[in-house]
Structures are given as C-alpha cells and as structure tokens.
Amino acid sequence: MVSLRCKMMVKVELEKLGIQYKTIDLGMVETFEIINDELWEKLKNNLLRSGLELLDNKKSILIEKIKNVITEMIHYTDELPNVNYSDYISGKLDYDYTYLANTFSEVKGITIQQFIIIHKIEKVKELLLYDELNLTEISNKLHYSSVAHLSNQFKKITGLTPSYYKQLKQKRMNNLENM
C-alpha cells in the first residue's frame, strides 16, 4: 500500500467484514485480534478484486516494508536523507542492512540499489514535467554527484536523455491541447 487511496480501500474492506483494527499504515495493518482463516480468505479475495494483495509471508511483508521506506523516502519527502541509504533503510526497519539486501535480491531479483535508482529516475521524470527545477537543481535535490551522473542513469533506465524526455512530453502535451 503506497497511497492514501490504498489505505482507504483497505479500511473499507476491514469495516465491511467487521474486522477491528488498531492502525493501517503503508503495507501493514494491525488488528486487535487474530483473524480466522475464513475471514482471512474473504479479506484476501476482496482486496484482490480491488487490485491489492494481502501478504502473509514474512519475507513478502519485509520486502513490502523495504519498498515502502524507499518509496516514501524518494517520493514523499522534500529532502532525501543525508545518510547512506543503507543506514537509512536499516534504521527505519531496525534490521541489519546485509540481511535486508540479501532478502530483497532473493525475492525481487534486483538489488535495493537498483530499486532506489529506478525510483529516483521516476522522481526525476516527475520533476522534469513540473518544470520548476532545472537539471542541476534536480541533481542536487536527489543527491547525484553531478548532472552527468544523473543523465547517465536516466539514459540507462529510460533509453532517453533527460532533455529529450522533456521535449517528448512537451510535444505530447501540445498535441493533446491541439486536439
């Protein structure tokens, strides 16, 4: 669960089934009591119809927590932390980073670092579209060592340079306006 909408959908489903809960957070629900198997299956099926997956495997839950920390760190904070991402994630989840990294790679097939890069590039795309910051400012905001480093990662992930990506988006927007 990454968005407020997801949290609301989970809340609605819990209330429909009469399941009392303490908290609904990113990727996690804390209930007052243990849910029986029948109710668990109903909740699982209802959430699946809404496009959400109920995780009960400890590794899957941990992976979701890692993904949520990274997503929150990159997309929902104004300033990225000034510590190593490994220290930040480890501190947030209170797990040894090596364990987190090994579990993430085993389950997802990519490293935590690759996942972070993918999300940073998504944030770059978003910031390019807002057109409020230039590439140097975006580079600084997302803690890239240089604009060249940002541009190289962007091209490696998207196949496009940041400026060409921005031009393509502008052309699409202009075409939509002219329809």
N, C-alpha and C positions, 0 to 999 in steps of 0.2 A: 504494500500500500504506500504509494508515494504522495498522492494528492488528498486534499480535503474531501473531494468527491468520493474517493475510495473509502475514506473513513466514514463518511455519511452512509454509503451503501452498506457497509458492514454493520453500522449502528442499526439501520432499518431492519436488516435481516435478523440480528440478535433480538431486537424487540419483537418482531413477528413471531419468533419461536419462543418468546418468553425467557430468554437467557439473560440473567442479570450479570452485568459486567462492572468492573472497577474502572478500567481505563481502556481506551482504544488509542493506540499510538501507531507510528509508522511501522507496519509489518507485524504488529503484535496486539493481541487482545488479552487482557487479564480478567478472568471471570471469578465470581465469588465461590463457585463450586465446580467440581469436576463434571464435565458434560458426558452423558451416557452415549453409547455407540449409535443408537438410533437417532438421537438429536444431532450428534456429530455429523452423520451422513446427510441429514436434511440440510444442515448448515452448509456443508461442503457442496452439495448439489445446488442450493440456492445461490451461493456465491459464484459458483462456476457459471451459472446462467447469466450472471452479471459481468462475467469476464474476469473474475477474481479467483485466485487459487488459495485453498486452505492448506497450509503446510503443517505437517505433524512430525516430520523427520528432523531430528536435532541439527543435522548438517544443513538441511534446506533452510531452517529457521536462521541459523548463523549466517548463511550466505545472504539471506534477505536483509539481515541486520547490517552486514558489511555494505551491501548495495545501498541501503537507505542512508547510512552515515556518509557515504561518498556523494550520493545524490543531494542530500541536504547540504553538505559542505560546499559543493560546487554550484548548485542551482539556487539555493535558498538563503545563502549568507552573502552579505555585501562584500565581505573581505575574506579571502582564503586565509587559513591559519598560517602563522609564520614559523611553524614547526614542520619537521618532516611529516609527510602524510602517514608514514608507517607509525610514527609516535602518536599522531592524532587519532588514527583509527584504533590502534591498540588501547589508547587511553579511554576512548569513548566506549569501547566494548569490554574493557577490562580482561583482555586475552593477550597472550604472547603473540606478537606480530607474525613470527615464523609459522605458528600453528594456523593463524588466520589465512596467511598467504598460501600455505600448502593445501588447506581445505578448500579455499576459493578456487585455486587452479585445478584441483582434482575434480570438483563438481562442475565448474563453468567452462573449463578448457582454455581459459585465458588467465593471465596474471591480474592481480589487483592493479598493478601499474598500468596495464593495457586498458583496463576498465576505466581508470581515472582519466587516461588520455582521451578515450572515446568521449567521456562526459565533458571534459574540458573543451574539446573541439565542438561539441554541441552547444556549449555556452558561448564559444567564440562566434558560431553561426548566429545565435540569438543576438549577441551584442552588435554584430555587423548589421543585422537587419534593423535594429533600433537606430543605428546611425548617429548615436550620441557620442561615441568614443572613436578615436582613430586607432589604427593598428598598434601603435606604440603604447597607447593608454590601455588597450585590451591586454597586450602582452604583459604590462606591469601589473594590472589588476589580477591576472591569473598566474602570476609568479613565473613567467617564462624568463629564461636568461637573456633572450633577445627576440626581436621581431623575426629574425631569420629562423630561429629555433621554432617559434610559433608557426611560421609559414611552412616550414618543412614538415612539421607534424600534421598540419592542416591538409597539405597536399597528399601526404602519405595515407591519411584516413579517407579523405573525400575524393582525391584524384584531381582536385582543383586548387588553384591559388586562392587565398582569401579575397583578393581584389576581383578576380574573375567570378568567384561565387557571388560576391556582392552585386556585380554587374548583371549576372543572370537573374538574380532575384529582382533587381530593379526593372529589367526588361519584362519579366513575368507580371510584376505589379502594374506596369504601364499597359501591357496587353489586356489585363483584366479591367483596367479603368476605361480603356477604349472600346470595350465590348458593348 
